[in-house]
Amino acid sequence: MILAVDLQSHEEVILLGKGLGFGKKEKMIIDLDKSQIEKEFHTFDKKIKEEYFTLLQQLDEDVISACEEIITIAEEKLGKLNERIHIVLTDHVGFALERLKNGMDINNPFLFEIKTLYPKEFEIGKIGAEIIRNRLNTEISESEIGFIALHLHSARQNKSISETVKDTRLLKEAVEIVEKALDYKINPQDLAYYRLINHLRLAINRMEQDKQVENPLLDTIKQRFSLSFEIARDIASHIRKHKDIKITDDELGYMAIHIERLRELMKSNNE
């Protein structure tokens, strides 16, 4: 890997490829065969470029190459990702491999939520696990695949990983509020679980973007599904504490429908 300047465009670029830097000296003018270059990394953000180049000097080229392959596939399937993905994903994978080498594996507490909320990113994470196995001869767990998916989703949404983790934790806690109120453990494989958690995610997104929805059945829902509506209110209160957003009664009505489905599922399973 080398940091170079294209003499035609005068643009600074990081070039990745086996042995590219071997025998090269600072300010040397070189002519490279394109077949030698596995990946070019362009960015107009000087800070990102400096951080990335520092990271390149700390990690094995095979790790960097594997991560760039994962990012390339992710951008083909998800569209352009935030440039910081080159730093955060590579740093995460490098650290994860070090942990595994020392016999340490970290459990992912949001694995079910990640699979449900970010299925495309999780599928790319599984492809990433194959790349890591083939290139680096290392098997990573489903928990690590989930962490890769989180990083990809953050880059897709232009959010920091801490924001994405916070949002995912909030949705997990919302489900726990429902479980506690109903005294029922929800199976993450159930369609009702999938519908509830996805509705919660979309409702939060709408409220963050100040998008309003109308619920023509609101009065009926409040009357017929009063318990589910009260549980929805508890969820809204919890979300407001952590996100400083107010979820409207119209949104709560739709949320109550999903909670009512879970109540019906609970009844049928208990019969």
Secondary structure as GFF3:
##gff-version 3
##sequence-region A 1 271
A	DSSP	beta_strand	2	5	.	.	.	ID=ss1
A	DSSP	beta_strand	12	16	.	.	.	ID=ss2
A	DSSP	three_ten_helix	34	36	.	.	.	ID=ss3
A	DSSP	beta_strand	39	41	.	.	.	ID=ss4
A	DSSP	alpha_helix	46	58	.	.	.	ID=ss5
A	DSSP	alpha_helix	61	78	.	.	.	ID=ss6
A	DSSP	alpha_helix	85	101	.	.	.	ID=ss7
A	DSSP	alpha_helix	111	117	.	.	.	ID=ss8
A	DSSP	alpha_helix	119	136	.	.	.	ID=ss9
A	DSSP	alpha_helix	142	157	.	.	.	ID=ss10
A	DSSP	alpha_helix	161	182	.	.	.	ID=ss11
A	DSSP	alpha_helix	191	208	.	.	.	ID=ss12
A	DSSP	alpha_helix	218	224	.	.	.	ID=ss13
A	DSSP	alpha_helix	226	243	.	.	.	ID=ss14
A	DSSP	alpha_helix	249	270	.	.	.	ID=ss15
###
